[in-house]
């Protein structure tokens, strides 16, 4: 549907972010983004582990 942004588009996006938030806020924003990604991966792994355990239990019963 939408193509991935190329090199010039990423530069433009970065410039807009820098203009909107300024240099002092960007590290704080990236830290928040990183912790959000970390939490998402943790939740994904927890769900994946639960599904795997449930599948293992079903195989043992059969």
C-alpha positions as a LaTeX table, in Angstrom:
\begin{tabular}{lrrr}
\hline
Residue & $x$ (\AA) & $y$ (\AA) & $z$ (\AA) \\
\hline
Unk1 & 0.00 & 0.00 & 0.00 \\
Unk2 & 2.62 & 2.58 & 1.09 \\
Unk3 & 6.26 & 2.15 & 0.04 \\
Unk4 & 9.01 & 2.28 & 2.65 \\
Unk5 & 10.70 & 5.68 & 2.96 \\
Unk6 & 14.05 & 5.99 & 1.20 \\
Unk7 & 17.17 & 7.84 & 2.32 \\
Unk8 & 16.03 & 11.35 & 1.50 \\
Unk9 & 12.66 & 10.83 & 3.19 \\
Unk10 & 14.39 & 9.71 & 6.43 \\
Unk11 & 16.55 & 12.84 & 6.35 \\
Unk12 & 13.44 & 14.98 & 5.93 \\
Unk13 & 11.65 & 13.18 & 8.77 \\
Unk14 & 14.69 & 13.62 & 11.02 \\
Unk15 & 14.88 & 17.34 & 10.22 \\
Unk16 & 11.19 & 17.82 & 11.03 \\
Unk17 & 11.57 & 15.97 & 14.34 \\
Unk18 & 14.61 & 18.07 & 15.20 \\
Unk19 & 12.72 & 21.28 & 14.42 \\
Unk20 & 9.64 & 20.23 & 16.41 \\
Unk21 & 11.31 & 18.88 & 19.54 \\
Unk22 & 14.75 & 20.46 & 19.59 \\
Unk23 & 18.05 & 18.79 & 20.40 \\
Unk24 & 17.45 & 18.46 & 24.14 \\
Unk25 & 14.20 & 16.48 & 23.92 \\
Unk26 & 15.30 & 13.91 & 21.30 \\
Unk27 & 17.39 & 11.71 & 23.67 \\
Unk28 & 14.47 & 11.60 & 26.08 \\
Unk29 & 12.09 & 10.62 & 23.26 \\
Unk30 & 14.46 & 7.89 & 22.04 \\
Unk31 & 14.81 & 6.52 & 25.58 \\
Unk32 & 11.03 & 6.29 & 25.86 \\
Unk33 & 10.81 & 4.64 & 22.46 \\
Unk34 & 13.51 & 2.12 & 23.41 \\
Unk35 & 11.80 & 1.20 & 26.67 \\
Unk36 & 8.49 & 0.79 & 24.83 \\
Unk37 & 10.08 & $-1.56$ & 22.30 \\
Unk38 & 11.76 & $-3.50$ & 25.12 \\
Unk39 & 8.42 & $-3.89$ & 26.93 \\
Unk40 & 6.71 & $-5.00$ & 23.70 \\
Unk41 & 9.38 & $-7.66$ & 23.07 \\
Unk42 & 9.06 & $-8.90$ & 26.65 \\
Unk43 & 5.28 & $-9.21$ & 26.33 \\
Unk44 & 5.67 & $-10.98$ & 22.98 \\
Unk45 & 8.11 & $-13.48$ & 24.47 \\
Unk46 & 5.80 & $-14.08$ & 27.45 \\
Unk47 & 2.85 & $-14.80$ & 25.18 \\
Unk48 & 4.97 & $-17.00$ & 22.94 \\
Unk49 & 6.19 & $-18.98$ & 25.96 \\
Unk50 & 2.64 & $-19.44$ & 27.21 \\
Unk51 & 1.46 & $-20.69$ & 23.82 \\
Unk52 & 4.40 & $-23.10$ & 23.60 \\
Unk53 & 3.71 & $-24.47$ & 27.09 \\
Unk54 & 0.02 & $-24.96$ & 26.25 \\
Unk55 & 0.92 & $-26.78$ & 23.03 \\
Unk56 & 3.36 & $-29.01$ & 24.92 \\
Unk57 & 0.67 & $-29.90$ & 27.46 \\
Unk58 & $-1.78$ & $-30.82$ & 24.68 \\
Unk59 & 0.80 & $-33.07$ & 22.99 \\
Unk60 & 1.50 & $-34.90$ & 26.26 \\
Unk61 & $-2.22$ & $-35.60$ & 26.80 \\
Unk62 & $-2.64$ & $-37.06$ & 23.30 \\
\hline
\end{tabular}
